[in-house]
Structure formats: structure tokens, C-alpha cells
Amino acid sequence: MTGRKLTGVEQNNTLKALQILRVRVGTWRLVATALGFQPGVLKNVRHRYKCVSFNMASAVARLVEVPFDDVVTGRWPPPGTCPHCGRGPL
């Protein structure tokens, strides 16, 4: 299953989840380390390629302890979560 490619919507949802992780953890370097990736890989995903792999989406789901589908469908972070402070919907 790791050979599966994510759709554009799934990649965008995972990028949103990565942004919330950055807000909650503090730095992109810490997010990359927590996910098991080199910081340069995460930088390329965010800036250069804008392309998230299945493995990275899986790592995000494991880190936040939610099902993979919750990350790629946009159920995590919950709709209404602030992208600036990471606070969940009220």
C-alpha cells in the first residue's frame, strides 16, 4: 500500500496537518525529526515540490495518533482549527 499516490486534495489536507504540527511543536526541524524525516525533505515538500508522499502522510497520522484517513480527508486537524495558534474549534 505504500506505493499509493495521494490525490491533490489528500496532499493539501496533509500539508494543512503539517502546518498545525509546526504551530504546536514550534519549528519545522522538530516536526521533521518527530516524523522521522530529514529537515531538508520537509522543506522540499513545503516549498519546492508541494507534494506529500504516502509515507509522510502515514507518519503524520502515527504522530498525532489518528487514523490515516483522518489526515488525508481533512478530519484532522478538525475543521475550524486555527492555522496560526493550533487551537481547536470551540
Residue, then its C-alpha position, 0 to 999 in steps of 0.5 A: m500500500t505504500g506505493r499509493k499516490l495521494t490525490g491533490v486534495e489528500q496532499n493539501n489536507t496533509l500539508k494543512a496537518l503539517q502546518i498545525l504540527r509546526v504551530r504546536v511543536g514550534t519549528w519545522r526541524l522538530v516536526a521533521t525529526a518527530l516524523g522521522f524525516q530529514p529537515g531538508v525533505l520537509k522543506n522540499v515538500r513545503h516549498r519546492y515540490k508541494c507534494v506529500s508522499f504516502n509515507m509522510a502522510s502515514a507518519v503524520a497520522r502515527l504522530v498525532e495518533v489518528p487514523f490515516d484517513d483522518v489526515v488525508t480527508g481533512r478530519w484532522p486537524p478538525p475543521g475550524t482549527c486555527p492555522h496560526c495558534g493550533r487551537g481547536p474549534l470551540 
